[in-house]
């Protein structure tokens, strides 16, 4: 046996805690925002505007809405400024 029982428990705790510390990094680094661009003059039908460009301010990140007006745009933590 390489380690005694207390050392094994301590090693497991270190590994689990290390893994748990990296979960928020993985979750928040891959975030996306989804939304819909709608025509304010035709809000009753909830018609979306297709082909509209959505741009993340102060970045070069953008997305184009689909035929129903929906878009998904990537978000990174460094966009917070």
Backbone as CSV, one residue per row, in Angstrom:
resi,resn,N_x,N_y,N_z,CA_x,CA_y,CA_z,C_x,C_y,C_z
1,UNK,0.845,-1.170,0.000,0.000,0.000,0.000,0.894,1.238,0.000
2,UNK,0.638,2.145,-0.933,1.461,3.336,-1.061,1.175,4.357,0.031
3,UNK,-0.091,4.551,0.320,-0.497,5.544,1.311,-1.297,4.867,2.401
4,UNK,-1.265,5.470,3.576,-2.146,4.940,4.616,-3.553,5.480,4.405
5,UNK,-4.494,5.033,5.216,-5.909,5.391,5.032,-6.140,6.895,5.104
6,UNK,-5.524,7.597,6.042,-5.694,9.047,6.174,-5.137,9.791,4.966
7,UNK,-4.021,9.305,4.432,-3.447,9.945,3.256,-4.332,9.726,2.030
8,UNK,-4.940,8.560,1.911,-5.865,8.292,0.808,-7.071,9.223,0.856
9,UNK,-7.633,9.404,2.039,-8.786,10.286,2.196,-8.395,11.721,1.860
10,UNK,-7.244,12.139,2.341,-6.771,13.499,2.068,-6.545,13.698,0.566
11,UNK,-5.964,12.711,-0.102,-5.714,12.798,-1.539,-7.022,12.871,-2.315
12,UNK,-8.019,12.069,-1.910,-9.323,12.114,-2.573,-9.969,13.478,-2.413
13,UNK,-9.871,14.062,-1.221,-10.447,15.387,-0.987,-9.775,16.438,-1.868
14,UNK,-8.472,16.344,-2.004,-7.738,17.300,-2.848,-8.173,17.171,-4.304
15,UNK,-8.310,15.951,-4.782,-8.713,15.731,-6.171,-10.137,16.226,-6.405
16,UNK,-11.041,15.911,-5.517,-12.440,16.342,-5.660,-12.540,17.862,-5.593
17,UNK,-11.860,18.485,-4.643,-11.899,19.948,-4.534,-11.290,20.620,-5.758
18,UNK,-10.219,20.060,-6.284,-9.611,20.618,-7.493,-10.583,20.553,-8.660
19,UNK,-11.260,19.422,-8.795,-12.244,19.278,-9.862,-13.384,20.279,-9.702
20,UNK,-13.884,20.431,-8.477,-14.994,21.347,-8.229,-14.608,22.803,-8.480
21,UNK,-13.359,23.144,-8.293,-12.904,24.512,-8.567,-12.914,24.834,-10.051
22,UNK,-12.737,23.832,-10.898,-12.684,24.073,-12.333,-14.051,24.035,-13.008
23,UNK,-15.065,23.550,-12.350,-16.403,23.499,-12.948,-16.910,24.893,-13.331
24,UNK,-16.828,25.914,-12.451,-17.304,27.237,-12.871,-16.538,27.797,-14.065
25,UNK,-15.276,27.505,-14.166,-14.497,27.984,-15.305,-15.033,27.373,-16.592
26,UNK,-15.321,26.090,-16.561,-15.849,25.426,-17.745,-17.241,25.922,-18.093
27,UNK,-18.062,26.129,-17.097,-19.444,26.551,-17.331,-19.504,27.979,-17.860
28,UNK,-18.796,28.901,-17.234,-18.898,30.300,-17.603,-18.086,30.663,-18.835
29,UNK,-17.088,29.881,-19.177,-16.287,30.215,-20.343,-16.998,29.832,-21.644
30,UNK,-18.022,29.026,-21.585,-18.727,28.563,-22.767,-20.151,29.096,-22.856
31,UNK,-20.419,30.223,-22.242,-21.791,30.737,-22.191,-22.221,31.322,-23.534
32,UNK,-23.497,31.207,-23.803,-24.095,31.848,-24.968,-25.388,32.523,-24.544
33,UNK,-25.757,33.537,-25.284,-27.030,34.217,-25.072,-27.899,33.983,-26.291
34,UNK,-29.157,33.711,-26.029,-30.124,33.508,-27.094,-31.233,34.530,-26.929
35,UNK,-31.673,35.081,-28.030,-32.736,36.075,-27.969,-33.485,36.158,-29.280
36,UNK,-34.429,37.071,-29.320,-35.244,37.243,-30.519,-35.398,38.730,-30.804
37,UNK,-35.171,39.097,-32.041,-35.380,40.473,-32.494,-36.768,40.529,-33.108
38,UNK,-37.600,41.434,-32.565,-38.988,41.504,-33.017,-39.301,42.875,-33.603
39,UNK,-40.308,42.899,-34.443,-40.793,44.132,-35.059,-41.766,44.801,-34.093
40,UNK,-41.406,45.998,-33.606,-42.282,46.660,-32.633,-43.604,47.099,-33.256
41,UNK,-43.646,47.259,-34.568,-44.883,47.645,-35.232,-45.816,46.461,-35.462
42,UNK,-45.325,45.248,-35.239,-46.128,44.045,-35.441,-45.945,43.104,-34.254
43,UNK,-46.107,43.628,-33.051,-45.853,42.827,-31.853,-46.968,41.824,-31.556
44,UNK,-48.124,41.977,-32.156,-49.239,41.057,-31.918,-48.916,39.665,-32.467
45,UNK,-48.315,39.607,-33.628,-47.974,38.326,-34.265,-46.678,37.731,-33.732
46,UNK,-45.947,38.476,-32.903,-44.629,38.056,-32.415,-43.687,37.694,-33.561
47,UNK,-43.810,38.427,-34.648,-42.977,38.167,-35.815,-41.551,38.625,-35.548
48,UNK,-40.617,37.750,-35.816,-39.211,38.098,-35.670,-38.669,38.691,-36.952
49,UNK,-37.570,39.400,-36.835,-36.926,40.005,-37.996,-35.766,39.108,-38.410
50,UNK,-35.863,38.559,-39.613,-34.801,37.680,-40.087,-33.669,38.493,-40.707
51,UNK,-32.457,37.987,-40.553,-31.297,38.632,-41.168,-30.747,39.825,-40.411
52,UNK,-31.252,40.117,-39.221,-30.737,41.241,-38.428,-29.405,40.833,-37.797
53,UNK,-28.491,41.769,-37.706,-27.193,41.508,-37.088,-27.211,41.965,-35.645
54,UNK,-26.768,41.101,-34.752,-26.650,41.413,-33.332,-25.157,41.479,-33.031
55,UNK,-24.715,42.583,-32.460,-23.285,42.800,-32.224,-23.034,43.008,-30.740
56,UNK,-22.024,42.323,-30.196,-21.633,42.505,-28.796,-20.779,43.768,-28.731
57,UNK,-21.242,44.754,-27.965,-20.596,46.061,-27.898,-19.136,45.955,-27.472
58,UNK,-18.265,46.695,-28.127,-16.823,46.776,-27.858,-16.088,45.470,-28.132
59,UNK,-16.641,44.611,-29.000,-15.965,43.376,-29.413,-16.174,43.196,-30.907
60,UNK,-15.587,42.161,-31.453,-15.845,41.824,-32.857,-16.764,40.605,-32.966
61,UNK,-17.537,40.329,-31.919,-18.445,39.178,-31.871,-19.831,39.617,-32.328
62,UNK,-20.377,38.868,-33.277,-21.719,39.191,-33.760,-22.427,37.914,-34.203
63,UNK,-23.722,38.033,-34.419,-24.538,36.913,-34.893,-25.639,37.482,-35.776
64,UNK,-26.215,36.633,-36.601,-27.308,37.030,-37.495,-28.544,36.232,-37.110
65,UNK,-29.687,36.901,-37.080,-30.929,36.215,-36.712,-31.367,35.254,-37.820
66,UNK,-32.055,34.192,-37.412,-32.572,33.220,-38.381,-33.885,33.724,-38.980
67,UNK,-34.574,32.865,-39.730,-35.805,33.281,-40.420,-36.939,33.658,-39.469
68,UNK,-36.852,33.224,-38.198,-37.885,33.576,-37.214,-37.429,34.675,-36.261
69,UNK,-36.229,35.199,-36.472,-35.734,36.306,-35.653,-34.893,35.899,-34.461
70,UNK,-34.627,34.609,-34.288,-33.846,34.125,-33.144,-32.357,34.179,-33.445
71,UNK,-31.566,34.460,-32.418,-30.113,34.474,-32.545,-29.481,33.845,-31.301
72,UNK,-28.276,33.372,-31.478,-27.444,32.888,-30.372,-26.081,33.526,-30.551
73,UNK,-25.583,34.144,-29.490,-24.302,34.834,-29.571,-23.408,34.367,-28.421
74,UNK,-22.148,34.178,-28.714,-21.188,33.687,-27.723,-20.868,34.782,-26.720
75,UNK,-20.594,34.353,-25.498,-20.208,35.271,-24.416,-18.958,34.745,-23.755
76,UNK,-18.019,35.637,-23.512,-16.804,35.280,-22.769,-16.654,36.251,-21.619
77,UNK,-16.013,35.785,-20.564,-15.848,36.583,-19.342,-15.110,37.895,-19.616
78,UNK,-14.198,37.890,-20.594,-13.439,39.114,-20.857,-14.284,40.203,-21.525
79,UNK,-15.536,39.893,-21.921,-16.412,40.908,-22.489,-16.904,41.892,-21.431
80,UNK,-16.831,41.519,-20.138,-17.254,42.422,-19.063,-16.270,43.571,-18.952
81,UNK,-16.670,44.732,-19.322,-15.790,45.908,-19.234,-16.588,47.127,-18.897
